[in-house]
Amino acid sequence: MFVEMGTGCFHTDFPIDVETGKIAFLMDGTQFNVTFSNEEQAVYVFESEVPGKVKGRIPMMQLLLPEAETFVKIQWRQFVRLDVTLDTAIHPEHSESTPFRTLTEDISAGGASIRLLRGTAIQSVSQLYLWMPLTMKSGEFHYLRLKAKSFA
C-alpha cells in the first residue's frame, strides 16, 4: 500500500505474503517491478529497488521512483488489440443508410475500431455487417462477413 512520496522515491507499507498472511521483509537492494493504475484505470509498470527502510509512525519501505517517462503502459484486457489496417465495407442490416468503405484501426477477438471519414455517420447501437477481405500467403482472398453492432 502506497503511504507517501519522497524525492526520487516513495514509501509503502511492508508487503503481506499471500500464502502465510505474514509481513514479508525485503532486503535492501532487492529489485522488482512495480505495477500500479491511475485514476483512469490505465495500468503501468516500472522497475524499482528497495534502498532502505523508513522509521515513522508506521514502519515503511523506501522504493526508488524512476522518471515517469520510463513507465511502461500495459494492457490488461480480455483480448489483445492488434494495430491492423484492413479494408472494410460496412453494410447496415436494415438499409437505414448507404453501405460504405473504410479502414480498421485495430482489431481483437472482442471487436474492431474503424475510421470514419468526415461526414460519415453510423447510428448509435445499430446492427451492421462488416465485410473484410483477408489476403493469404498464397495470394488467395477470403472474405469475412461479420455481424456487428456499432457503439458510437
SULZISUL-V230464 format. One line per field, one symbol per residue. phi: phi as a letter, one per 40 degrees, with the letter a starting at -180 (. if undefined). psi: psi as a letter, one per 20 degrees, with the letter a starting at -180 (. if undefined). burial: # if it has 24 or more other ideal C-beta (glycine too) atoms within 12 Angstrom, else .. A space follows every 10 residues. Layout:
# SULZISUL-V230464
phi = ???
psi = ???
burial = ???
This chain:
# SULZISUL-V230464
phi = .cbacbcgaa bbcccbcccc gbcbcccdgc bacbbabccc gcbbbacaac cibbcacbcb ccbcbccdcc cbcbbbbcbc cbcbbbcbbb bccbfcacda babccabacc ibbbcbcdgc bbccfbcbbb bbcbccdcgc bbbcbbcbbc bc
psi = ppgrqaojrr qrrqqpphgh jqppppqpip qrppprqahj jppqqqqrqo haqppbhqpq qppporqhii qppqomrhpp ppnpoppppp oqhkkirpqr qaqqgrqrii aqpqppqpip qpqplqprpp opppprhiiq ppppopprpq n.
burial = ........## ###....... .....#.... ...#.#.... .....#.#.# .........# #####..... .......... .....#.### #......... .###..#... .###...... .#.....#.# ##........ .....#.#.# ..
